[in-house]
Amino acid sequence: MPISERVSQRVSGRVARLGSGVFARNDLRKLAYRQSCERNGLPPLLDLSLGSTDLQPPKVALDAIAAALSEPASASYCLHGATLPFRKAVAAWAQRRFGVQVDPETEVLLLVGSQEGTAHLPLAVLDPGDAALLLDPYYPSHMGGLHLASARPVLLPLEADQGWRPDFGRVSDADWDAIRLMVLGFPHNPTATTGEQAWVDQAVERALRHGAVLAHDNPYVDLALEGEAPALLRHPAWRECGIEFFSFSKSWCLGGYRLAFAIGAPWLITALRQLKGVVDFNQSLALQAGAIAALEQAADWPAMLRGVYRERRDRMASILEALGWPVPLPSMALYLWLPVPERARGMDSETFCAALLEGTGVCLTPGNGFGPGGEGWQRLALVHPIEQLEQGAERIGQWLRQL
């Protein structure tokens, strides 16, 4: 074998463990469908696979970005020190939102999306072989971060008949002795479960008892349709063991702008900041200006979004129920978490979603992409107007009747 071929085939075990990823696999299927659609006159793609909303950001945020773009500093690299105005705005938001005082100097960090933070944190706090607790189903970047850190995942299964409640008693004593990081996220993606503050409080108690770091991924904190979303910041001991991740992607519809932040124990913020300093700089000051405007001038934006998503949830659930596909009504905005319908029993989640896309042009996300606990389920994102969702449901109904 030529040397060039030997070199080209050398990749790390970490990359091999990452695999292709559910969103990447779906992307290839969507590309193939679009190409077939052009050739064969098929219905247009209706992409319900990503939580990338059709709803727009608040105008004040976009205006602030536009105004700052003409400033020369917005085109420059942005180091941590220049993010202080943003961090002060986050601290003020935390005081209003949760009634907690946060030090913008030591307890807040700007992120390139919350996914970047959750994926990088294991590198900052774990050594190879360390154990970390993940909920199952989990968001893909949570497992990806563990693979990058060469950590050992310990999966805590969530069960539908238990309301997706985490039962920390299911983890063995031996595993608890080894666990150095716990990764949670309520409201929960993909099951669209708001969760309860008591669940997060129990996680804090476990983290303190076993000397583990608790990372709480909370990009949906403002999108609970039923009840109040839990938060790590509501527990008085959050500074002792924890870090919480928040995002502008969902609450302010700024997903493509990759704006997020972490609030946490000073030593955890320092560790993540040190790692980020090797990996990247920060977003443009213009983008930060938009984020500040969203926090300070558009605090009511998430409430408006909840009304839209509630209407979409109820309408789509009603239509699918009428088609014979029972829908567990989610308590969190943006998604439906759907079991494989009776007519498709025998298909795994990936096969079902691939066949559904090929037969209808409607793309969902197969649940197996969220871990073993997601097998037999699929996630539907409510990211198009009701009229388009209704049309997609009609296509699905016609296809199911033919199975």
BELFENRA-V143523 format. One record per backbone hydrogen bond with DSSP energy under -1.0 kcal/mol. CO is the residue of the C=O (numbers start at 1). NH is the residue of the N-H. If there is no record, write none. Layout:
# BELFENRA-V143523
[[CO NH] [CO NH]]
This chain:
# BELFENRA-V143523
[[2 6] [3 7] [4 8] [5 9] [7 10] [12 16] [13 17] [14 18] [15 19] [21 25] [22 26] [23 27] [24 28] [25 29] [26 30] [27 31] [28 32] [29 33] [30 34] [31 35] [32 36] [33 37] [34 38] [35 39] [36 40] [37 41] [46 363] [48 381] [50 52] [58 62] [59 63] [60 64] [61 65] [62 66] [63 67] [64 68] [65 69] [68 71] [71 74] [72 75] [73 76] [78 282] [79 82] [80 83] [81 84] [83 87] [84 88] [85 89] [86 90] [87 91] [88 92] [89 93] [90 94] [91 95] [92 96] [93 97] [94 98] [94 100] [95 99] [103 107] [107 264] [109 262] [111 113] [111 260] [113 117] [114 118] [115 119] [116 120] [117 121] [120 124] [121 124] [121 125] [122 126] [127 130] [130 152] [131 180] [132 154] [133 183] [134 156] [136 158] [139 142] [140 144] [141 145] [142 146] [143 147] [144 148] [145 149] [146 151] [147 150] [150 129] [152 132] [154 134] [156 136] [159 162] [159 164] [160 163] [167 170] [168 171] [172 176] [173 177] [175 179] [178 131] [180 213] [181 133] [182 215] [184 217] [188 192] [192 331] [192 332] [193 188] [196 200] [197 201] [198 202] [199 203] [200 204] [201 205] [202 206] [203 207] [204 208] [205 209] [206 210] [207 212] [213 182] [214 243] [215 184] [216 245] [218 221] [220 223] [223 333] [231 234] [232 235] [235 238] [237 240] [238 242] [241 214] [242 265] [243 216] [244 263] [245 218] [246 261] [248 252] [248 254] [254 257] [255 258] [259 248] [260 111] [261 246] [262 109] [263 244] [265 269] [266 270] [267 271] [268 272] [269 273] [270 274] [271 275] [272 276] [273 277] [275 278] [275 279] [276 280] [284 288] [285 289] [286 290] [287 291] [288 292] [289 293] [290 294] [291 295] [292 296] [293 297] [294 298] [298 301] [300 304] [301 305] [302 306] [303 307] [304 308] [305 309] [306 310] [307 311] [308 312] [309 313] [310 314] [311 315] [312 316] [313 317] [314 318] [315 319] [316 320] [317 321] [318 322] [319 323] [320 325] [321 324] [331 225] [331 226] [334 382] [336 380] [338 378] [341 344] [342 345] [344 347] [348 352] [349 353] [350 354] [351 355] [352 356] [353 357] [354 358] [355 359] [356 360] [357 361] [361 46] [363 48] [365 379] [366 369] [367 370] [368 371] [370 138] [371 374] [372 375] [374 377] [376 340] [377 367] [378 338] [379 365] [380 336] [381 383] [385 389] [386 390] [387 391] [388 392] [389 393] [390 394] [391 395] [392 396] [393 397] [394 398] [395 399] [396 400] [397 401] [400 403]]
